[in-house]
Amino acid sequence: MVQVTETKLFYDHGPRLFALPPGADFPAALIDGLRQRLHGQPPEAIARVELYVNTDRMARRLRALFDAGPASLLPKIRLVTDLADPLTRAQLPTPVPPLRRRLELTGLVSRLLEAQPDLAPRAALFDLSDSLATLMEEMHGENVPPDAISALDVSDQSGHWQRAQAFFDIVQGYFEDDAAPDAQAFTRRALALRMDRWEVAPPQHPVIVAGSTGSRGTTHAFMTAVARLPQGAVILPGLDGDMPGTVWDMLDDPLTGEDHPQYRFARLMRDLSLSPAQVARWTDAAAPAPARNRALSLALRPAPVTHQWLSEGPKLPDLPGAMTGVTLLEAPSLREEALAIALRLRQAAEDGTEAALITPDRMLTRQVTSALNHWGIVPDDSAGTPAQLTPPGRFLRLVAELFTRPLAADLMLSILKHPLCHAGADRGQHLLNSRDLELSIRKHGMPYPTPATLSDWGVTHDRPAWATWAGQLSACEPRALPLSDWVARHIALAEALAAGPDGTPRPLWDETAGRRLRIIMDGLGAEAEHGSEMSARDYADLLFALLSREEVRNPDAPHPLIRIWGTLEARVGGPKLMILAGLNEGSWPQAPAADPWLNRRMRAEAGLLLPERRIGLSAHDFQQAAAAPEVWLTRALKSDDAETVPSRWINRLVNLMTGLPDRHGPEALKQMKARAQPWLRLARASEAPIHADPAPRPSPAPPAEARPRHLSVTAIKRLVRDPYAIYARNVLDLKPLDPLMQAPDALMRGILTHSVIETFIKETVEDPSKLSPDRLSEIAADLLAQVPFPTVRTLWQSRVNRFAPWFTASEAERRRRATPQAANFEIEGKAEIPALGFTLTGTADRIDMDDRAGAHVYDYKTGTAPTAAMQKAFDRQLLLESAMLLQGAFPGLSPRHIAAATYVQLKPGEPKEIPAPLEDCPPEQVWAEFTALIAAYMDPGKGFTARRALQKDTDLSDYDHLSRFGEWDVTDAPVTMDLT
């Protein structure tokens, strides 16, 4: 018979608290202390040790250190969040998955909002459900029953409380004894069963809780119980040994002390009836920078006792020596901060130094990761990439949007161009089809494609199968459906779009991100029966909320020395270089999230966690990480063009050092900042553009045979004001890309208004009795019905209604002067200059003829028509049309003279007629001047100058980027560029 020897680590009576100083390599010191206490005992003794740690990463680090040797058995390493052993699990019901509980709450909150819509907007459905679930979990974790909430004093906020109570009422059932527990309730029940068992038969083997601060109620209760066990102990990370007892005694009120880094330790010692002096060192390992720890301890004192700076500050060690190894980097922008950090991490990789970037700012870490990627360094990022930002995550979100609204061209092309859409061997043809469809939509318009319009396009372009497949994108579903139906439809449509027309399975669920997204969607499908009916919009919002909470780890092999951690992982320790980044208020510490249920005082009375809890945890993590051998403290002075506020911990440290000139504090602070300057200069140099002389103001001179041989009358104004635009469009054949979704702009309004006026005039020529404002408004309503923007239709209809009385009255006068003819609306014409081989084209809005064979030329303007002065110098459209008319440019019209040329300004509020200055600019003179203008531009030595005479310097040209406007301005002399 084999005799089992008990493992004994401790020979004194509990409770037992041990600690390690800030900056100590916690996992390594933990193992060293364990081995020292087990010295002389059998090798299997360590296997009987039950070790509870705070994070998976801590557990992995401990295993790695054990694996590194010397060879030994492993202790039982578990997490403080997993307190249910097999015996306990057999006695408790299976915990409800968090997703199921949130789906159940979503249904309850949805029905409540339907019954009482004044409680909250529908858009807040998922945020309310999630925050309510979080509050319930917190109540279970802190052992706060609903009665404690109901008993709160709400005399000063009865209106808000009544609304909150309506939500609390729908979740009362989850607190019944027979209710299925969530994860926190399950842990609390498991702890209660374990503690009952320990009361009767406490374990005789060593049980140790290491690395946790006990910030959660359940964890705190577990730590106090373990500390009292016969062989139990709690090892605290980063205990401040420099803080005097008087300060420890003040950390008893959560309302004033919970944001202090040592508050949770003070509460634990108070509950165990221990003083700081009774907390033993786990090992004799010294802190890397004890002098720095003293300065940080004093800087982080609670606000009510910072007057101790005056008494204790002069007793600090010499600050330049204490702050050796500390760099304070204050970058002008977030980008420069990220670049400087990336450069330091690159140097660490080359030197073989372990380094960790610690920050809660995920935007900053993504920028650092992007910069490191330039040098082939992939950091070990503990957080990974948010699931909604991965390729399959984006694809699933786009597909979910298809259910929420009628298909629009922009959404359709976003899906068709996604790398996972039709991802197969024939993807090249798919991309060609998508490109051709896009160009067709831009040119001919298809803002809201339907299966029918896509099918017609497919037949026209000989791609019927592809167009039929693309028609599946029209998946709008206005009905509310069960969640299970939404999930099934969503997955089926996503897989069909990824497969392509032939239905061959494609890699939607391949790779690391795809597999993770498949798990998420399968999990949602498995729990969908617990959800309620919801609209397509609600389903899309639910999916986004679900994906935003999930992370996908980087599949690439990370660099073994470079890590990116969250603040909690600062306790893991190990790296010689710690970069604490994003140290601005609102970033680190993060601003407390808004609580829609309970204010700060009510939380304190109920026994729930205060908003300062997170700030206190961040403060502890800051104190722990800032005690590493080498430390960088970084922040950006500006973020999104706004000044930032330095983190309170940076502020305190800077203020303390500035106020200690006797300890050379200002000098130490100057040295800390000076260490950052070379890296900031290097960051700026890494992005400094290569010097290049600015481009001159261009005036390209192509050969005569390449110059335009035909222009429209509307282009002549451009030829005068911005010849470079004519060169780019008519010589280089570069045209602006038409918008995908044509906006209801002035151009569209002008085209539709012209159609309204033309229809009205033609109809009233045949039946003069219809010449009335009401009939004009009716025609406008019929034609504006094709505008797919309801608000715009109403606005444009209002414009027509406003100028309709004036237009019909003035139209009667125009008809007394001349007679309109149906054939003379939107009539096209062309006139040639044979000697130059040039043709001028134009379309006249309307030409009336009087009884003396005189022509009355009209042009409608929905905006401001050009003045007489502008027509003389630049805008000669009507004058040129008049000259063309006398040359017989318009078929069927041979007037003897031009009686009048008039702009009809249809601008609401100031409709009027503006005549062209025919007396000052007779048609013969206009044509002669036009011929001279074209002859000049046929000269190979004449350049097409950019922005030659634009009306305003702020006017934009479609080709400003091509001419590199901005490197030059209109005061620069144009440089003729011979292109022959």
LINPE-V357251 format. One line per field, one symbol per residue. ss: DSSP state (A for helix, B for strand, O for the rest). phi: phi as a letter, one per 20 degrees, with the letter a starting at -180 (. if undefined). psi: psi as a letter, one per 40 degrees, with the letter a starting at -180 (. if undefined). Layout:
BEGIN
ss: ???
phi: ???
psi: ???
END
This chain:
BEGIN
ss: OOOOOOOOOOOOOOOOBBBBOOOOOAAAAAAAAAAAAOOOOOAAAAAAOBBBBOOAAAAAAAAAAAAOOOOOOOOBBBBOOOOOOAAAAAAOOOOOOAAAAAAAAAAAAAAAAAAOOOOOOAAAAAAAAAAAAAAAAAAAAOOOOAAAAAOOOOOOOAAAAAAAAAAAAOOAAAAOOOOOOOAAAAAAAAAAAAAAAAAAOOOOOOBBBBOOOOOOAAAAAAAAAAAOOOOBBBBBBOOOOOOOAAAAAAOOOAAAAOOOOOAAAAAAAAAOOOOAAAOBBOOOOOOOOAAAAAAAAAAOOOAAAOOAAAAAAAAOOOAAAAOOOBBBBBBOOAAAAAAAAAAAAAAAAAAOOOBBBBOOOAAAAAAAAAAAAOOOOOOBBOOOBBAAAOAAAAAAAAAAAAOOOOOOAAAAAAAAOOOOOOOOOOAAAAAAAAAAAAAAAAAAOOOOOOAAAAAAAAAAOOOAAAAAAAAAAOOOOOOOBOAAAAAAAAAAAAAAAAAOOOOOOOOOOOAAAAAAAAAAAAAAAAAAAAOOOBOAAAAAAAAAAAAAOOBBOOOOOOOOOBBBBOAAAAAAOOOOBBBBOOOBOBBOOBOOOOOOOOOAAAAAAAOOOOOAAAAAAAAAAAAAAOOOOBBBBBBBOBBOOBBOOBOAAAAAAAAAAAOOAAAOAAAAAAAAAAAAAAAAAAAAAAAOOOOOOOOOOBBBBOOAAAOOOBBBAAAAAAAAAOAAAAAAAAAOOOOOOOOOOOOOOAAAAAAAAAAAAAAAAAAAAAOAAAOOAAAAAAAAAAAAOOOOOAAAAAAAAAAAAAAAAAAAAAAAAAAAAOBOOAAABBBBBBBBBOOOOBBBBBBBBBBBBOOOOBBBBBBBBOOOOOOAAAAAAOOOAAAAAAAAAAOOOBOOOOOOBBBBBBBBBOOOOOOBBBBOOOOOOOAAAAAAAAAAAAAAAAOOOOOBBOOOOOOOOOOOOOOAAAAOOOOOOOOOOOBBBBOO
phi: .eeeefecdccdeffcccbcfgnffgfffgfffffffefneggffffefdddcecfffffffffffffoffafdffecdfedddegffffedffffggfffffffffffffffffcfffafffegffffffffffffffffeldfgffffefecfebfffffffffffffdgffdffefffefffffffffffffffffecffeefccdcndemfefffffffffffefgcdbcdeemffeeeffffgfeeddffddfeefdfffffffffelddgfeeeffcefefgbfffgfffgffegggfdfffgfeegfeffgfgffefndddddefbfffffffffffffffffemdfbcedaeefffffffffffffdmddfeefemdggfefgffffffffffffebgfdffffffffefgeelebfefgffffffffffffffednafcfcgfffffffffdlcffffffffffedgcfeecfgffffffffffffffffnfemfgdefdemfffffffffffffffeffeedfbffffffffffffffedcdffffffffddccceffffffmoffdddedmecfndbfffgffdfdcefffffffnefegfgfffffffffffffefgccddcbdfcclmdfddfggffgfffffffecffelfgfffffffffefgffffffffdffffbfffffebfcffgfeffdbbeffefgfffebgfffffeedeldcgffffdfffefffffffffffffffffffffcgfefbgffffffffffffffecgffgfffffffffeggfffffffffffebdfcgfddleebbcddgfdmccddacefacddefdmeedeccecedeffffffffecedgfffffffffemfdgnccffbefaccededegnbfadcffffffcfgfffffffffffffeefgeeeefflfbffcfefddfdgffemfofccfefffdfdfdf
psi: hhhhhihhdieiiaihhiiiiheigddddddddddddeheiideddeehhhhididdddddddddddeiihiiiihhiieegehidddddeiihihiddddddddddddddddddgeediideedddddddddddddddddefhidddddeihfdefddddddddddddeeddeeideihiaddddddddddddddddddgiieihhhhheiefdidddddddddddeidfiihhhhfhheehidddddefehddeeeeidedddddddddefiideehihdiehiidgddddddddddeiideeeeedddddeeiihddddehehhhhgididddddddddddddddddefhhihhhiehdddddddddddddefhhighddahhdeeiddddddddddddddiihiddddddddeidehfgadfdddddddddddddddddehgdgiiddddddddddeffdddddddeeegehheihiidddddddddddddddddideehhifdeiidddddddddddddddedeeiiiiiddddddddddddeeiihiheihiheehihiiddededacidhhhhifgihedgiihhihhedhaddddddeeiiidedddddddddddddeeidhhhhiihdihfeiiihiidddddddddddegddefddddddddddddddddddddddehihhhiiiihigigiideeihehiideeddddddgdddddddedefhiihiidhhigaddddddddddddddddddeddgeeegidddddddddddedehfhdddddddddddddeddddddddddddddihihdefhfhiiiiigddefihhiihhdhhihaeefihhhihhheahiiidddddddgfddddddddddefdhhehgidihdihhhhhfhhdfiihhiigdddgiddddddddddddddeehdehighhfdfidideiiieedddefhdeiieeihihhhhe.
END
